[in-house]
């Protein structure tokens, strides 16, 4: 089972609990938490991709 992306973002110190709560409040049925965090400028694309690589147990390479 995959760990929630929010849990990993907090663990890596990319996201605070307060920012997570704000993002959850802004999410509607068509947006994801990650999209809300991007739009708020709370996390970068790179931080999200690093977190996703942890969640999926795949290596993260900054460049190929």
N, C-alpha and C positions, 0 to 999 in steps of 0.2 A: 504494500500500500504506500502511495506517495505521501510524503509529508506536505502539509499546507505551505504554499509559497510564502505566505505572510510570516509563518513561524521561522523560516529560514532567513528571510529579510531582516527580521528582528535579531536573530542569533548572530548574523554577520554585521550587526550595527549599521545596516543600510536604512533602517526604518525604526522609528520610535512607536511605542504603543499609542501615543497621542495622535501621531500622523495616521496610523492605521485606523483609529476610530473616526477621524475626519474623513478618510477615504471611504470607509464603509457607509458613512452618512450620505455621501454624494453618489454612491453607486445606485443605478437604477437597473431595471431588468435587462437592458441591452449593453451595459458596460461591465467590465471585469474590475476587480480591485486593482490589478496591475495597470489597466488603462487609466483609471482614476488617479493613481499615484504618478503616472507619467504626466498627465495633464496638469496636475498640481505642481509638478517639478520637484517632487519629493525624492524620487529615485531616477537614476539615469538608465538608459537602455543597456549600458554595459553592466551595471549592477544587477539589473533584471536577468540578463543572460548568464551572468556568473551564478546567480541564485538558481536559475532554471537548470544549469548544468549539475548543480549539487542535487537538486530534486530528482533529476533523471539519472544520476550516477554516471554522468558522461564528462569527459574532459572539456575544459574551456580553454580555447586558444584565442588570444587577442587578435592574432593575425594568422592567416593560413599561408 
